Amino acid sequence: MEGTILAVLPRALYRVRLATGHDVIAHIGAGPRKNFVRLIVGDRVVVALAARDKTRGRIEARIGQ
């Protein structure tokens, strides 16, 4: 799902607002971390939601730029 980063939290976590209007807490997946992508408030990202807990997710990629 697509979303926008609302806040950078401690421990490499991010608060992301999804296109559906829900907020989730997400960490960075292996791809962006491997390529050292710096994420800031306002960036649009692709988030994979956890199967069991819909309030947690993993940031897969940054959209644009």
BELZILIN-V201638 format. One record per pair of residues at least 12 apart in sequence whose C-alpha atoms are under 6 Angstrom apart, sorted by the first residue. I is the first residue (numbers start at 1). J is the second residue. D is the distance in Angstrom with one decimal. If there is no record, write none. Layout:
# BELZILIN-V201638
I;J;D
I;J;D
This chain:
# BELZILIN-V201638
1;46;5.6
1;47;5.2
2;18;5.9
2;19;5.9
2;45;5.8
2;46;4.6
3;17;5.3
3;18;4.0
3;19;5.4
3;44;5.7
3;45;5.5
4;16;5.4
4;17;5.3
4;42;5.8
4;43;5.7
4;44;4.5
5;41;5.1
5;42;5.3
5;43;5.6
6;41;5.4
7;41;5.7
13;26;5.6
13;27;4.8
14;26;5.2
24;55;4.6
24;56;5.4
25;56;5.0
26;56;5.6
26;57;4.4
26;58;5.0
27;58;5.0
27;59;5.9
28;58;5.7
28;59;4.8
29;58;5.7
29;59;5.5
29;60;5.4
44;63;5.3
45;61;5.7
45;62;4.3
45;63;5.3
46;59;5.9
46;60;5.5
46;61;5.3
47;59;4.5
47;60;5.7
